[in-house]
């Protein structure tokens, strides 16, 4: 579940206009119903932009069963593209203040998934050429533990063109990748 939600956030990752070489965009200009298709290490993915809602911009991610990992995720982002809420398998995750996916430098956030304890994260992102390079640490018992690291390239609408990252879980490393079809 952790990898799945992180994958979805990675797909919606975006930028801030504060970095001149990084793309900025306006989510309200993306036509409702826009679909973007990807191939990833977990299978074929389609993201549908559901348009503006009262609680943010809505998306639907559908992943097929080609890698035995079928799933549907609903997600909401703020006007800048930061994910603020997601629903996976009926469980809602609230991200406060947002997932820092459009923030460069150091950014802290928390996730509350259903009835599970709140998890805290620190993200640090820089711009290298045309890629947003990032590391995310989870705060566990007061210590920073590397959770995810990688890079992403986006288009003028904030959709991922390509990404590569690693997820770290209890000593295991999962290599993730995604590219637009």
C-alpha positions in Angstrom: 0.0 0.0 0.0 2.9 2.4 0.9 4.5 1.8 -2.5 1.2 2.2 -4.3 0.4 5.5 -2.8 3.9 6.7 -3.3 3.7 5.7 -7.0 0.5 7.7 -7.4 2.1 10.8 -5.8 5.1 10.4 -8.0 2.8 10.4 -11.1 1.3 13.7 -10.1 4.5 15.3 -9.1 4.8 19.0 -10.1 6.8 22.1 -9.9 7.0 25.6 -8.5 7.4 28.8 -10.6 10.2 29.8 -8.2 12.7 27.8 -10.2 13.1 29.4 -13.6 14.2 26.3 -15.4 11.4 24.2 -14.0 8.0 24.1 -15.6 5.1 25.8 -14.0 1.5 25.2 -15.0 -2.1 25.9 -14.2 -4.2 22.8 -13.4 -7.4 24.6 -14.3 -6.2 24.6 -18.0 -6.2 20.8 -18.2 -9.4 19.7 -19.9 -11.7 17.5 -17.8 -11.4 14.0 -19.0 -7.7 14.3 -20.1 -6.1 10.8 -20.0 -2.4 10.1 -19.8 -1.0 6.5 -20.2 2.1 5.1 -18.7 4.2 1.9 -18.5 5.7 1.3 -15.1 7.5 -1.4 -13.1 4.0 -2.3 -11.7 2.2 -2.5 -15.0 0.1 -0.2 -17.4 -1.3 2.9 -15.8 -3.9 5.4 -16.9 -4.5 8.8 -15.1 -7.7 10.7 -15.8 -8.0 14.3 -14.9 -11.5 14.7 -13.3 -11.3 18.4 -13.1 -11.8 20.9 -10.3 -13.9 20.0 -7.3 -14.9 21.9 -4.2 -12.0 20.2 -2.3 -9.3 20.4 -5.0 -8.5 19.0 -8.4 -9.5 15.3 -8.7 -7.7 12.5 -10.5 -8.3 8.8 -11.0 -5.5 6.4 -11.5 -6.2 2.9 -12.9 -3.5 0.2 -13.0 -4.1 -3.0 -14.9 -3.3 -6.5 -13.7 -0.4 -7.1 -16.1 2.0 -7.3 -13.1 -0.5 -8.7 -10.7 -1.0 -5.3 -9.1 -4.4 -4.0 -10.4 -5.8 -1.0 -8.5 -7.8 2.1 -8.7 -6.9 5.3 -6.8 -8.7 8.6 -6.4 -6.6 11.6 -5.6 -7.2 15.3 -4.9 -4.6 18.0 -5.3 -4.4 21.7 -4.4 -4.2 24.4 -7.2 -0.4 24.0 -7.3 -0.5 20.2 -7.9 0.4 19.0 -4.4 -1.6 15.9 -3.4 -3.7 16.6 -0.3 -5.9 13.5 -0.2 -6.2 10.0 -1.7 -8.5 7.1 -1.5 -7.1 3.6 -2.1 -9.2 0.4 -1.6 -11.8 2.4 0.4 -9.2 3.8 2.8 -8.7 7.6 2.8 -5.3 9.2 3.3 -5.2 12.9 4.4 -1.9 14.6 3.7 -1.2 17.8 5.7 -0.5 20.4 4.6 0.3 18.6 1.3 2.8 16.0 -0.1 5.5 18.6 -0.9 5.7 17.2 -4.5 5.9 20.7 -6.0 8.3 22.1 -3.3 12.0 22.6 -3.8 14.2 22.6 -0.7 13.1 21.1 2.6 9.4 20.5 3.2 7.7 18.6 6.0 4.3 16.8 5.8 2.3 14.2 7.5 0.0 11.4 6.3 -3.0 10.0 8.2 -4.3 6.8 6.6 -7.6 5.6 7.9 -7.3 4.5 11.6 -3.5 4.0 11.4 -1.1 6.3 13.3 0.1 9.5 11.7 3.4 9.3 9.7 5.7 12.2 9.3 8.0 12.9 6.4 10.7 15.3 5.3 11.2 15.9 1.6 14.3 17.6 0.1 14.3 18.4 -3.6 16.6 20.2 -6.0 16.6 21.0 -9.7 19.3 19.3 -11.8 19.0 20.1 -15.5 15.4 19.4 -16.4 14.8 16.9 -13.5 13.4 17.4 -10.0 15.8 15.3 -7.9 14.4 14.3 -4.4 14.9 12.4 -1.2 12.1 11.7 1.3 12.8 10.6 4.8 10.2 9.2 7.2 10.6 10.3 10.8 10.6 7.1 12.9 11.1 7.4 16.7 12.6 10.8 16.2 15.1 9.7 13.5 15.2 10.3 9.8 15.0 7.1 7.8 15.4 7.1 4.0 12.0 6.2 2.5 12.3 7.2 -1.1 14.8 8.8 -3.5 14.8 9.5 -7.2 14.1 12.0 -10.0 11.2 13.0 -12.3 10.7 15.0 -15.5 7.3 16.6 -16.2 5.5 18.3 -19.1 3.9 21.7 -19.4 0.7 20.3 -17.6 2.6 18.8 -14.7 2.2 15.2 -15.9 5.2 12.9 -15.5 7.1 12.2 -18.7 9.6 9.8 -17.0 10.8 9.0 -13.5 13.1 6.6 -11.7 13.2 6.1 -7.9 14.0 3.7 -5.1 11.7 2.8 -2.2 13.4 1.7 1.0 11.5 -0.7 3.4 13.1 -2.4 6.4 16.4 -2.9 4.5 14.7 -3.9 1.2 15.0 -1.6 -1.8 12.4 -1.6 -4.6 13.4 0.1 -7.9 10.6 2.0 -9.4 10.3 3.5 -12.9 7.7 5.0 -15.1 7.5 6.4 -18.6 4.8 7.8 -20.7 3.5 5.6 -23.5 
